[in-house]
Amino acid sequence: MEKENLILDLSFGFALEIIKFTEGLEQLKKYNLANQLFRSGTSIGANVREAQNAA
């Protein structure tokens, strides 16, 4: 049985919220801001996963 990983769960939830928020920005035609926020906000999960696998 795999142990729950709080940091992975939180970073995944954060990425989902970022996606929702940036969709709203795109509706307001704030494309540059939405794109940068989307890339930086969703990369956190990848960084956490990489750090977890390094140990």
TIRO-2110 file (N, C-alpha, C; in Angstrom, 1 decimal):
// TIRO-2110
0.8, -1.2, 0.0, N, 1, A
0.0, 0.0, 0.0, CA, 1, A
0.9, 1.2, 0.0, C, 1, A
0.6, 2.2, -0.9, N, 2, A
1.4, 3.4, -1.0, CA, 2, A
1.0, 4.4, 0.0, C, 2, A
2.0, 5.0, 0.6, N, 3, A
1.7, 6.1, 1.6, CA, 3, A
1.3, 7.4, 0.9, C, 3, A
0.3, 8.1, 1.6, N, 4, A
-0.1, 9.4, 1.0, CA, 4, A
1.0, 10.4, 1.1, C, 4, A
1.1, 11.2, 0.0, N, 5, A
2.2, 12.2, -0.1, CA, 5, A
1.5, 13.5, -0.1, C, 5, A
1.5, 14.2, 1.0, N, 6, A
0.8, 15.5, 1.1, CA, 6, A
1.3, 16.6, 0.1, C, 6, A
2.6, 16.7, 0.0, N, 7, A
3.2, 17.7, -0.9, CA, 7, A
2.8, 17.4, -2.4, C, 7, A
2.7, 16.2, -2.8, N, 8, A
2.3, 15.9, -4.2, CA, 8, A
0.8, 16.2, -4.3, C, 8, A
0.0, 15.9, -3.3, N, 9, A
-1.5, 16.2, -3.4, CA, 9, A
-1.7, 17.7, -3.4, C, 9, A
-1.0, 18.4, -2.6, N, 10, A
-1.2, 19.9, -2.6, CA, 10, A
-0.7, 20.5, -3.9, C, 10, A
0.4, 20.1, -4.4, N, 11, A
0.9, 20.7, -5.7, CA, 11, A
0.0, 20.4, -6.8, C, 11, A
-0.6, 19.2, -6.8, N, 12, A
-1.6, 18.8, -7.9, CA, 12, A
-2.8, 19.7, -7.8, C, 12, A
-3.3, 19.9, -6.6, N, 13, A
-4.5, 20.7, -6.3, CA, 13, A
-4.2, 22.2, -6.7, C, 13, A
-3.0, 22.6, -6.4, N, 14, A
-2.6, 24.0, -6.8, CA, 14, A
-2.6, 24.1, -8.3, C, 14, A
-2.1, 23.2, -9.0, N, 15, A
-2.0, 23.2, -10.5, CA, 15, A
-3.5, 23.3, -11.1, C, 15, A
-4.4, 22.5, -10.5, N, 16, A
-5.8, 22.5, -11.0, CA, 16, A
-6.4, 23.9, -10.8, C, 16, A
-6.1, 24.5, -9.7, N, 17, A
-6.6, 25.9, -9.4, CA, 17, A
-6.0, 26.9, -10.4, C, 17, A
-4.7, 26.8, -10.7, N, 18, A
-4.0, 27.6, -11.6, CA, 18, A
-4.7, 27.5, -13.0, C, 18, A
-5.0, 26.3, -13.4, N, 19, A
-5.6, 26.1, -14.7, CA, 19, A
-6.9, 26.8, -14.8, C, 19, A
-7.8, 26.6, -13.7, N, 20, A
-9.1, 27.3, -13.7, CA, 20, A
-8.9, 28.8, -13.8, C, 20, A
-8.0, 29.3, -13.0, N, 21, A
-7.8, 30.8, -13.0, CA, 21, A
-7.3, 31.3, -14.3, C, 21, A
-6.3, 30.6, -14.9, N, 22, A
-5.8, 31.1, -16.2, CA, 22, A
-6.9, 31.0, -17.3, C, 22, A
-7.8, 30.1, -17.2, N, 23, A
-8.9, 30.1, -18.2, CA, 23, A
-9.7, 31.3, -18.1, C, 23, A
-9.9, 31.8, -16.9, N, 24, A
-10.6, 33.1, -16.7, CA, 24, A
-9.9, 34.3, -17.2, C, 24, A
-8.5, 34.3, -17.1, N, 25, A
-7.7, 35.3, -17.6, CA, 25, A
-7.8, 35.3, -19.2, C, 25, A
-7.8, 34.2, -19.8, N, 26, A
-7.9, 34.1, -21.2, CA, 26, A
-9.2, 34.6, -21.7, C, 26, A
-10.3, 34.4, -21.0, N, 27, A
-11.6, 35.0, -21.3, CA, 27, A
-11.5, 36.5, -21.3, C, 27, A
-10.7, 37.1, -20.4, N, 28, A
-10.5, 38.5, -20.4, CA, 28, A
-9.5, 39.0, -21.3, C, 28, A
-9.0, 38.1, -22.2, N, 29, A
-8.0, 38.4, -23.2, CA, 29, A
-6.6, 38.9, -22.6, C, 29, A
-6.3, 38.3, -21.5, N, 30, A
-5.0, 38.5, -20.8, CA, 30, A
-4.1, 37.4, -21.1, C, 30, A
-3.8, 37.2, -22.4, N, 31, A
-3.1, 35.9, -22.9, CA, 31, A
-1.7, 35.8, -22.4, C, 31, A
-0.9, 36.9, -22.4, N, 32, A
0.5, 36.8, -21.9, CA, 32, A
0.6, 36.5, -20.5, C, 32, A
-0.3, 37.1, -19.7, N, 33, A
-0.3, 36.8, -18.2, CA, 33, A
-0.7, 35.4, -18.0, C, 33, A
-1.8, 35.0, -18.7, N, 34, A
-2.3, 33.6, -18.5, CA, 34, A
-1.3, 32.6, -18.9, C, 34, A
-0.6, 32.8, -20.0, N, 35, A
0.4, 31.8, -20.4, CA, 35, A
1.5, 31.7, -19.4, C, 35, A
2.0, 32.8, -18.9, N, 36, A
3.2, 32.7, -18.0, CA, 36, A
2.7, 32.1, -16.7, C, 36, A
1.6, 32.5, -16.2, N, 37, A
1.1, 31.9, -14.9, CA, 37, A
0.8, 30.4, -15.1, C, 37, A
0.2, 30.0, -16.2, N, 38, A
0.0, 28.6, -16.4, CA, 38, A
1.3, 27.8, -16.4, C, 38, A
2.3, 28.3, -17.1, N, 39, A
3.6, 27.6, -17.2, CA, 39, A
4.3, 27.5, -15.8, C, 39, A
4.3, 28.6, -15.1, N, 40, A
5.0, 28.6, -13.8, CA, 40, A
4.2, 27.9, -12.7, C, 40, A
2.9, 28.0, -12.8, N, 41, A
2.1, 27.4, -11.8, CA, 41, A
2.0, 25.9, -11.9, C, 41, A
2.0, 25.4, -13.1, N, 42, A
1.9, 23.9, -13.3, CA, 42, A
3.2, 23.2, -13.3, C, 42, A
4.3, 24.0, -13.4, N, 43, A
5.6, 23.3, -13.3, CA, 43, A
6.0, 22.9, -11.9, C, 43, A
5.4, 23.5, -10.9, N, 44, A
5.7, 23.2, -9.5, CA, 44, A
5.5, 21.7, -9.3, C, 44, A
4.4, 21.1, -9.8, N, 45, A
4.2, 19.6, -9.6, CA, 45, A
5.3, 18.8, -10.2, C, 45, A
5.8, 19.2, -11.4, N, 46, A
6.9, 18.5, -12.0, CA, 46, A
8.2, 18.6, -11.2, C, 46, A
8.4, 19.8, -10.7, N, 47, A
9.6, 19.9, -9.8, CA, 47, A
9.6, 19.1, -8.5, C, 47, A
8.4, 19.1, -7.9, N, 48, A
8.2, 18.3, -6.7, CA, 48, A
8.4, 16.8, -7.1, C, 48, A
7.8, 16.3, -8.1, N, 49, A
7.9, 14.9, -8.5, CA, 49, A
9.4, 14.6, -8.8, C, 49, A
10.1, 15.4, -9.5, N, 50, A
11.5, 15.2, -9.7, CA, 50, A
12.3, 15.1, -8.4, C, 50, A
12.0, 16.0, -7.5, N, 51, A
12.7, 16.0, -6.2, CA, 51, A
12.4, 14.7, -5.4, C, 51, A
11.2, 14.3, -5.5, N, 52, A
10.8, 13.1, -4.8, CA, 52, A
11.5, 11.9, -5.3, C, 52, A
11.7, 11.8, -6.6, N, 53, A
12.3, 10.6, -7.3, CA, 53, A
13.8, 10.6, -7.1, C, 53, A
14.4, 11.8, -6.8, N, 54, A
15.9, 11.9, -6.6, CA, 54, A
16.4, 11.2, -5.3, C, 54, A
15.5, 11.2, -4.4, N, 55, A
15.9, 10.6, -3.1, CA, 55, A
15.9, 9.1, -3.0, C, 55, A
END
